[in-house]
Amino acid sequence: MAIRLLEDMTEPELAEVMNTAARAVTESLEDLGVAGPLFALLLFNDPRVANYISNCDRHGVILAMRNCADRMERNQDVRRN
């Protein structure tokens, strides 16, 4: 399989990539015993052209991304013990 940029893919090719990535996240979380978290996965080569797939509604994705971006800009990393 040839290595290609996301922006060079057709819509069906990009949909396959995004769906495969989402399945991999879901299966990996299940394998780790993580109980049903919502997620949004961003894929991009150019950060001005990001593609996302999620298992929640659009409003939830926007809220989560905005909150995460705000924390990142303020260098507010959450430390876990």
Phi and psi in radians as a Rosetta constraint file:
Dihedral C 1 N 2 CA 2 C 2 CIRCULARHARMONIC -1.308 0.35
Dihedral N 2 CA 2 C 2 N 3 CIRCULARHARMONIC 2.514 0.35
Dihedral C 2 N 3 CA 3 C 3 CIRCULARHARMONIC -1.480 0.35
Dihedral N 3 CA 3 C 3 N 4 CIRCULARHARMONIC 2.200 0.35
Dihedral C 3 N 4 CA 4 C 4 CIRCULARHARMONIC -2.390 0.35
Dihedral N 4 CA 4 C 4 N 5 CIRCULARHARMONIC 2.738 0.35
Dihedral C 4 N 5 CA 5 C 5 CIRCULARHARMONIC -1.343 0.35
Dihedral N 5 CA 5 C 5 N 6 CIRCULARHARMONIC 2.624 0.35
Dihedral C 5 N 6 CA 6 C 6 CIRCULARHARMONIC -1.001 0.35
Dihedral N 6 CA 6 C 6 N 7 CIRCULARHARMONIC -0.721 0.35
Dihedral C 6 N 7 CA 7 C 7 CIRCULARHARMONIC -1.212 0.35
Dihedral N 7 CA 7 C 7 N 8 CIRCULARHARMONIC -0.211 0.35
Dihedral C 7 N 8 CA 8 C 8 CIRCULARHARMONIC -1.625 0.35
Dihedral N 8 CA 8 C 8 N 9 CIRCULARHARMONIC -0.014 0.35
Dihedral C 8 N 9 CA 9 C 9 CIRCULARHARMONIC -1.535 0.35
Dihedral N 9 CA 9 C 9 N 10 CIRCULARHARMONIC 2.674 0.35
Dihedral C 9 N 10 CA 10 C 10 CIRCULARHARMONIC -1.310 0.35
Dihedral N 10 CA 10 C 10 N 11 CIRCULARHARMONIC 2.889 0.35
Dihedral C 10 N 11 CA 11 C 11 CIRCULARHARMONIC -1.023 0.35
Dihedral N 11 CA 11 C 11 N 12 CIRCULARHARMONIC -0.770 0.35
Dihedral C 11 N 12 CA 12 C 12 CIRCULARHARMONIC -1.103 0.35
Dihedral N 12 CA 12 C 12 N 13 CIRCULARHARMONIC -0.654 0.35
Dihedral C 12 N 13 CA 13 C 13 CIRCULARHARMONIC -1.146 0.35
Dihedral N 13 CA 13 C 13 N 14 CIRCULARHARMONIC -0.775 0.35
Dihedral C 13 N 14 CA 14 C 14 CIRCULARHARMONIC -1.122 0.35
Dihedral N 14 CA 14 C 14 N 15 CIRCULARHARMONIC -0.714 0.35
Dihedral C 14 N 15 CA 15 C 15 CIRCULARHARMONIC -1.058 0.35
Dihedral N 15 CA 15 C 15 N 16 CIRCULARHARMONIC -0.712 0.35
Dihedral C 15 N 16 CA 16 C 16 CIRCULARHARMONIC -1.108 0.35
Dihedral N 16 CA 16 C 16 N 17 CIRCULARHARMONIC -0.758 0.35
Dihedral C 16 N 17 CA 17 C 17 CIRCULARHARMONIC -1.075 0.35
Dihedral N 17 CA 17 C 17 N 18 CIRCULARHARMONIC -0.839 0.35
Dihedral C 17 N 18 CA 18 C 18 CIRCULARHARMONIC -1.136 0.35
Dihedral N 18 CA 18 C 18 N 19 CIRCULARHARMONIC -0.769 0.35
Dihedral C 18 N 19 CA 19 C 19 CIRCULARHARMONIC -1.142 0.35
Dihedral N 19 CA 19 C 19 N 20 CIRCULARHARMONIC -0.675 0.35
Dihedral C 19 N 20 CA 20 C 20 CIRCULARHARMONIC -1.117 0.35
Dihedral N 20 CA 20 C 20 N 21 CIRCULARHARMONIC -0.742 0.35
Dihedral C 20 N 21 CA 21 C 21 CIRCULARHARMONIC -1.120 0.35
Dihedral N 21 CA 21 C 21 N 22 CIRCULARHARMONIC -0.742 0.35
Dihedral C 21 N 22 CA 22 C 22 CIRCULARHARMONIC -1.130 0.35
Dihedral N 22 CA 22 C 22 N 23 CIRCULARHARMONIC -0.714 0.35
Dihedral C 22 N 23 CA 23 C 23 CIRCULARHARMONIC -1.080 0.35
Dihedral N 23 CA 23 C 23 N 24 CIRCULARHARMONIC -0.705 0.35
Dihedral C 23 N 24 CA 24 C 24 CIRCULARHARMONIC -1.103 0.35
Dihedral N 24 CA 24 C 24 N 25 CIRCULARHARMONIC -0.735 0.35
Dihedral C 24 N 25 CA 25 C 25 CIRCULARHARMONIC -1.096 0.35
Dihedral N 25 CA 25 C 25 N 26 CIRCULARHARMONIC -0.860 0.35
Dihedral C 25 N 26 CA 26 C 26 CIRCULARHARMONIC -1.028 0.35
Dihedral N 26 CA 26 C 26 N 27 CIRCULARHARMONIC -0.834 0.35
Dihedral C 26 N 27 CA 27 C 27 CIRCULARHARMONIC -1.143 0.35
Dihedral N 27 CA 27 C 27 N 28 CIRCULARHARMONIC -0.692 0.35
Dihedral C 27 N 28 CA 28 C 28 CIRCULARHARMONIC -1.121 0.35
Dihedral N 28 CA 28 C 28 N 29 CIRCULARHARMONIC -0.727 0.35
Dihedral C 28 N 29 CA 29 C 29 CIRCULARHARMONIC -1.140 0.35
Dihedral N 29 CA 29 C 29 N 30 CIRCULARHARMONIC -0.723 0.35
Dihedral C 29 N 30 CA 30 C 30 CIRCULARHARMONIC -1.087 0.35
Dihedral N 30 CA 30 C 30 N 31 CIRCULARHARMONIC -0.759 0.35
Dihedral C 30 N 31 CA 31 C 31 CIRCULARHARMONIC -1.059 0.35
Dihedral N 31 CA 31 C 31 N 32 CIRCULARHARMONIC -0.552 0.35
Dihedral C 31 N 32 CA 32 C 32 CIRCULARHARMONIC -1.491 0.35
Dihedral N 32 CA 32 C 32 N 33 CIRCULARHARMONIC -0.042 0.35
Dihedral C 32 N 33 CA 33 C 33 CIRCULARHARMONIC 1.328 0.35
Dihedral N 33 CA 33 C 33 N 34 CIRCULARHARMONIC 0.419 0.35
Dihedral C 33 N 34 CA 34 C 34 CIRCULARHARMONIC -1.486 0.35
Dihedral N 34 CA 34 C 34 N 35 CIRCULARHARMONIC 2.195 0.35
Dihedral C 34 N 35 CA 35 C 35 CIRCULARHARMONIC -1.468 0.35
Dihedral N 35 CA 35 C 35 N 36 CIRCULARHARMONIC 1.796 0.35
Dihedral C 35 N 36 CA 36 C 36 CIRCULARHARMONIC 0.741 0.35
Dihedral N 36 CA 36 C 36 N 37 CIRCULARHARMONIC 0.869 0.35
Dihedral C 36 N 37 CA 37 C 37 CIRCULARHARMONIC -1.288 0.35
Dihedral N 37 CA 37 C 37 N 38 CIRCULARHARMONIC 2.610 0.35
Dihedral C 37 N 38 CA 38 C 38 CIRCULARHARMONIC -1.367 0.35
Dihedral N 38 CA 38 C 38 N 39 CIRCULARHARMONIC 2.617 0.35
Dihedral C 38 N 39 CA 39 C 39 CIRCULARHARMONIC -2.578 0.35
Dihedral N 39 CA 39 C 39 N 40 CIRCULARHARMONIC 2.735 0.35
Dihedral C 39 N 40 CA 40 C 40 CIRCULARHARMONIC -2.344 0.35
Dihedral N 40 CA 40 C 40 N 41 CIRCULARHARMONIC 2.214 0.35
Dihedral C 40 N 41 CA 41 C 41 CIRCULARHARMONIC -1.945 0.35
Dihedral N 41 CA 41 C 41 N 42 CIRCULARHARMONIC 2.129 0.35
Dihedral C 41 N 42 CA 42 C 42 CIRCULARHARMONIC -1.719 0.35
Dihedral N 42 CA 42 C 42 N 43 CIRCULARHARMONIC 2.318 0.35
Dihedral C 42 N 43 CA 43 C 43 CIRCULARHARMONIC -2.203 0.35
Dihedral N 43 CA 43 C 43 N 44 CIRCULARHARMONIC 2.325 0.35
Dihedral C 43 N 44 CA 44 C 44 CIRCULARHARMONIC -2.797 0.35
Dihedral N 44 CA 44 C 44 N 45 CIRCULARHARMONIC 2.653 0.35
Dihedral C 44 N 45 CA 45 C 45 CIRCULARHARMONIC -1.776 0.35
Dihedral N 45 CA 45 C 45 N 46 CIRCULARHARMONIC -0.685 0.35
Dihedral C 45 N 46 CA 46 C 46 CIRCULARHARMONIC -1.952 0.35
Dihedral N 46 CA 46 C 46 N 47 CIRCULARHARMONIC 2.071 0.35
Dihedral C 46 N 47 CA 47 C 47 CIRCULARHARMONIC -1.082 0.35
Dihedral N 47 CA 47 C 47 N 48 CIRCULARHARMONIC -0.227 0.35
Dihedral C 47 N 48 CA 48 C 48 CIRCULARHARMONIC -1.439 0.35
Dihedral N 48 CA 48 C 48 N 49 CIRCULARHARMONIC -0.140 0.35
Dihedral C 48 N 49 CA 49 C 49 CIRCULARHARMONIC -2.323 0.35
Dihedral N 49 CA 49 C 49 N 50 CIRCULARHARMONIC 1.272 0.35
Dihedral C 49 N 50 CA 50 C 50 CIRCULARHARMONIC -1.607 0.35
Dihedral N 50 CA 50 C 50 N 51 CIRCULARHARMONIC 2.479 0.35
Dihedral C 50 N 51 CA 51 C 51 CIRCULARHARMONIC -1.918 0.35
Dihedral N 51 CA 51 C 51 N 52 CIRCULARHARMONIC 2.525 0.35
Dihedral C 51 N 52 CA 52 C 52 CIRCULARHARMONIC -2.365 0.35
Dihedral N 52 CA 52 C 52 N 53 CIRCULARHARMONIC 2.716 0.35
Dihedral C 52 N 53 CA 53 C 53 CIRCULARHARMONIC -2.423 0.35
Dihedral N 53 CA 53 C 53 N 54 CIRCULARHARMONIC 2.534 0.35
Dihedral C 53 N 54 CA 54 C 54 CIRCULARHARMONIC -2.589 0.35
Dihedral N 54 CA 54 C 54 N 55 CIRCULARHARMONIC 2.955 0.35
Dihedral C 54 N 55 CA 55 C 55 CIRCULARHARMONIC -1.968 0.35
Dihedral N 55 CA 55 C 55 N 56 CIRCULARHARMONIC 0.422 0.35
Dihedral C 55 N 56 CA 56 C 56 CIRCULARHARMONIC -2.401 0.35
Dihedral N 56 CA 56 C 56 N 57 CIRCULARHARMONIC 3.108 0.35
Dihedral C 56 N 57 CA 57 C 57 CIRCULARHARMONIC -1.316 0.35
Dihedral N 57 CA 57 C 57 N 58 CIRCULARHARMONIC 2.808 0.35
Dihedral C 57 N 58 CA 58 C 58 CIRCULARHARMONIC -0.992 0.35
Dihedral N 58 CA 58 C 58 N 59 CIRCULARHARMONIC -0.735 0.35
Dihedral C 58 N 59 CA 59 C 59 CIRCULARHARMONIC -1.052 0.35
Dihedral N 59 CA 59 C 59 N 60 CIRCULARHARMONIC -0.749 0.35
Dihedral C 59 N 60 CA 60 C 60 CIRCULARHARMONIC -1.097 0.35
Dihedral N 60 CA 60 C 60 N 61 CIRCULARHARMONIC -0.688 0.35
Dihedral C 60 N 61 CA 61 C 61 CIRCULARHARMONIC -1.116 0.35
Dihedral N 61 CA 61 C 61 N 62 CIRCULARHARMONIC -0.809 0.35
Dihedral C 61 N 62 CA 62 C 62 CIRCULARHARMONIC -1.067 0.35
Dihedral N 62 CA 62 C 62 N 63 CIRCULARHARMONIC -0.792 0.35
Dihedral C 62 N 63 CA 63 C 63 CIRCULARHARMONIC -1.091 0.35
Dihedral N 63 CA 63 C 63 N 64 CIRCULARHARMONIC -0.807 0.35
Dihedral C 63 N 64 CA 64 C 64 CIRCULARHARMONIC -1.108 0.35
Dihedral N 64 CA 64 C 64 N 65 CIRCULARHARMONIC -0.767 0.35
Dihedral C 64 N 65 CA 65 C 65 CIRCULARHARMONIC -1.124 0.35
Dihedral N 65 CA 65 C 65 N 66 CIRCULARHARMONIC -0.735 0.35
Dihedral C 65 N 66 CA 66 C 66 CIRCULARHARMONIC -1.119 0.35
Dihedral N 66 CA 66 C 66 N 67 CIRCULARHARMONIC -0.780 0.35
Dihedral C 66 N 67 CA 67 C 67 CIRCULARHARMONIC -1.122 0.35
Dihedral N 67 CA 67 C 67 N 68 CIRCULARHARMONIC -0.731 0.35
Dihedral C 67 N 68 CA 68 C 68 CIRCULARHARMONIC -1.130 0.35
Dihedral N 68 CA 68 C 68 N 69 CIRCULARHARMONIC -0.794 0.35
Dihedral C 68 N 69 CA 69 C 69 CIRCULARHARMONIC -1.072 0.35
Dihedral N 69 CA 69 C 69 N 70 CIRCULARHARMONIC -0.715 0.35
Dihedral C 69 N 70 CA 70 C 70 CIRCULARHARMONIC -1.061 0.35
Dihedral N 70 CA 70 C 70 N 71 CIRCULARHARMONIC -0.795 0.35
Dihedral C 70 N 71 CA 71 C 71 CIRCULARHARMONIC -1.129 0.35
Dihedral N 71 CA 71 C 71 N 72 CIRCULARHARMONIC -0.711 0.35
Dihedral C 71 N 72 CA 72 C 72 CIRCULARHARMONIC -1.092 0.35
Dihedral N 72 CA 72 C 72 N 73 CIRCULARHARMONIC -0.748 0.35
Dihedral C 72 N 73 CA 73 C 73 CIRCULARHARMONIC -1.121 0.35
Dihedral N 73 CA 73 C 73 N 74 CIRCULARHARMONIC -0.533 0.35
Dihedral C 73 N 74 CA 74 C 74 CIRCULARHARMONIC -1.608 0.35
Dihedral N 74 CA 74 C 74 N 75 CIRCULARHARMONIC 0.117 0.35
Dihedral C 74 N 75 CA 75 C 75 CIRCULARHARMONIC 0.941 0.35
Dihedral N 75 CA 75 C 75 N 76 CIRCULARHARMONIC 0.685 0.35
Dihedral C 75 N 76 CA 76 C 76 CIRCULARHARMONIC -1.717 0.35
Dihedral N 76 CA 76 C 76 N 77 CIRCULARHARMONIC 1.273 0.35
Dihedral C 76 N 77 CA 77 C 77 CIRCULARHARMONIC -1.310 0.35
Dihedral N 77 CA 77 C 77 N 78 CIRCULARHARMONIC 2.451 0.35
Dihedral C 77 N 78 CA 78 C 78 CIRCULARHARMONIC -1.565 0.35
Dihedral N 78 CA 78 C 78 N 79 CIRCULARHARMONIC 2.061 0.35
Dihedral C 78 N 79 CA 79 C 79 CIRCULARHARMONIC -1.648 0.35
Dihedral N 79 CA 79 C 79 N 80 CIRCULARHARMONIC 2.354 0.35
Dihedral C 79 N 80 CA 80 C 80 CIRCULARHARMONIC -1.994 0.35
Dihedral N 80 CA 80 C 80 N 81 CIRCULARHARMONIC 2.473 0.35
